[in-house]
């Protein structure tokens, strides 16, 4: 037969419950009675921790005078009438103040204006994120925005961050649907700022963040980089995992900023660069910035298709092998660069076969900078000459193994004139200027995750290295040092980086001099032909 349970009066459960209640009541009463003692004890512990930290931060040569001063103060307190009692009361009062409960109060809700802005955002999203067949819609007319918006932050009355939920049936995998939501939030959150949109398709959440403007007061300088690294510009702090110290601008001392680094050399996956932009957006300044950094440990060959003398400051400098702006000179320079790439490949191959180090002249980096090659192609076509861009085939295909890097800059309206070999082998891309997201995607291969800026200074745009993410970019200021309309501080920064640069008052006339190949380069081209 099954056992019959004991009567409830014979069990000890009621006694246990009553004992637990009595213990909890006694503990609550003791905590209330001993609350001042607990507070003073907590304050004494915090005071001891502060004293220990101060003693650890004090230099060793100052600890003796500090102890002597403390001993003198203690003697004065002991000799004063009621001194020890006053000192004890002061210590207890300070301990009670430091041991008080510092738990932050509940965050206040949004104000009237902030609530109205959130309500407007919610009502604007209803037509895009609702479905009549949804039995429990998250977005409805006259619905509550508290369930849809997880968190939000305001600064000076303007929305700076918003996390919202959207229904699972929203087609967040389609670019058109996401673009509609981003455009709507950009308009409602406030124009004139850049916003980043982080889509979390797994949790059906979207985070809107107002991005601060990138610094435009940084000039080109000696950046702290490893060999083979070139600073293209600077981006958002959370976009890269590295910072560089820079000087200049409004900051009196050095500051750390996140860079966009382009790595070249034998181990680089994106050894060549293509920069496109509208006129006046800073593509020439980007090439000038790259040239100034490359001259620190390599040789530079410059082909200026624009012919405006933007690189006259580099003519004849140590490490600058040639600065050409004509069709004949550009063709000769690029032909020499192709033969030099082949010579380096042969030297590297022989050194590896013989098991010896590569010679220094084959290891020294060579940079080929071509500005506006489509203009030279048009001139060559008018004169019945071959396209100079075709001479870039060998450096682009085999430049990584020969430690040769190619950087090409041109205007967006001339992209159809770029040679296919240039487009195919320049996997590091930069686009400058105010452009629509679809135009940025056409150049970089991926759309940016932020809205375009309202005010676009020179050198402002986006960068993408290979298959990496699209990064916001601000190129360091590197103006023509002979351009009097540029900032004096920025011109002096460029002059300070020029190898063998004379004093500012001894600079040559700003008129661009006729650029020509150096004699050794001309002799080499003549020997090869």
Secondary structure, 3 states (H helix, E strand, C coil): CCCCCCCHHHCCHHHHHHHHHHHHHHHHHHHHHCHHHHHHHHHHHHHHHHHHHHHHHCCHHHHHHHHHHHHHHHHHHHHCCCHHHHHHHHHHHHHHHHCCCCCCCCCCCCCHHHHHHHHHHHHHHHHHHCCCCCCCCCCCCCCCCCCCEEEEEEECCEEEEEEEECCCCCCCCCHHHHHHHHHHHHHHHCCCCEEEEEEECCCCEEEEEEECCCCCCCECCCCCCCCCEEEEEECCCCCCCCCEEECCCCCCCCEEECEEEEECCCCCCCCCEEEEECCCCCHHHHHHHHHHHHCCCEEEEEEECCCCCCCHHHCCCCCEEEEECCHHHHHHHHHHHHHHHHHHHHHHHHHHHHCCCCCHHHHCEEEEEEECHHHHHHHHHHCCCCCHHHHHHHHHHHCCCCCEEEEEEEEHHHHHHCCHHHHHHCCEEEEECCCCHHHHHHHHCCCCCECCCCCCCCCEEEEEECCCCCEEEECCECCCCCCCCCCHHHHHHHHHHCCCCCCHHHCCCCCCCCCCECHHHHHHHHHHC
